[in-house]
Amino acid sequence: MRAASVAPPGQGRQAVSLEPASAYEAVTRQMVLDLGEELREIKGRLNGLLFLVAGSVLLDVVLRVLGRG
């Protein structure tokens, strides 16, 4: 773990570097980013599936009300 640097009073704060310091950090960051992309894809597919099911249920209800089912 890296030690946090504290600026003395009266001086500006130093920016935190988000660049990976080792190959392990770079690989881990890439794996986390890839996982996020995969989760977004799964979420989109699940939303599509839920809308398909809701639409088919709604269509079934409408057809039953109209007496055609």
C-alpha positions as CSV (number, residue, x, y, z in Angstrom):
1,M,0.0,0.0,0.0
2,R,1.3,3.5,-0.8
3,A,1.7,6.1,1.9
4,A,-0.4,9.2,1.3
5,S,1.5,12.4,1.1
6,V,0.2,15.3,3.1
7,A,1.0,18.8,1.9
8,P,2.2,21.2,4.6
9,P,-0.3,24.0,5.4
10,G,-0.3,26.8,2.9
11,Q,0.8,24.7,-0.1
12,G,-1.4,23.2,-2.8
13,R,-2.4,19.6,-2.8
14,Q,-0.5,17.2,-5.0
15,A,-2.5,15.3,-7.6
16,V,-3.0,11.6,-7.1
17,S,-1.5,9.5,-9.9
18,L,-3.9,7.0,-11.4
19,E,-1.3,5.4,-13.6
20,P,-0.5,1.8,-12.8
21,A,2.8,1.4,-11.0
22,S,3.4,-2.2,-11.9
23,A,2.4,-4.8,-14.5
24,Y,0.1,-6.4,-12.0
25,E,-1.9,-3.2,-11.5
26,A,-2.1,-2.7,-15.2
27,V,-3.4,-6.3,-15.8
28,T,-5.8,-6.0,-12.9
29,R,-7.2,-2.7,-14.1
30,Q,-7.7,-4.1,-17.6
31,M,-9.5,-7.1,-16.2
32,V,-11.8,-4.9,-14.1
33,L,-12.6,-2.7,-17.1
34,D,-13.4,-5.8,-19.2
35,L,-15.6,-7.1,-16.5
36,G,-17.5,-3.8,-16.4
37,E,-18.1,-4.0,-20.2
38,E,-19.3,-7.6,-19.9
39,L,-21.7,-6.6,-17.1
40,R,-23.1,-3.8,-19.2
41,E,-23.7,-6.2,-22.1
42,I,-25.4,-8.7,-19.8
43,K,-27.6,-5.9,-18.3
44,G,-28.7,-4.9,-21.8
45,R,-29.6,-8.4,-22.8
46,L,-31.5,-9.0,-19.6
47,N,-33.4,-5.7,-20.1
48,G,-34.3,-6.8,-23.6
49,L,-35.5,-10.2,-22.3
50,L,-37.6,-8.6,-19.6
51,F,-39.3,-6.3,-22.2
52,L,-39.9,-9.2,-24.4
53,V,-41.6,-11.2,-21.6
54,A,-43.6,-8.1,-20.5
55,G,-44.7,-7.5,-24.1
56,S,-45.8,-11.0,-24.6
57,V,-47.8,-11.0,-21.4
58,L,-49.4,-7.8,-22.3
59,L,-50.3,-9.1,-25.8
60,D,-51.8,-12.3,-24.2
61,V,-53.9,-10.2,-21.9
62,V,-55.2,-8.0,-24.7
63,L,-56.0,-11.0,-26.9
64,R,-57.9,-12.6,-24.0
65,V,-59.9,-9.4,-23.4
66,L,-60.8,-9.2,-27.1
67,G,-61.9,-12.9,-27.0
68,R,-59.4,-14.2,-29.5
69,G,-57.3,-16.3,-27.2
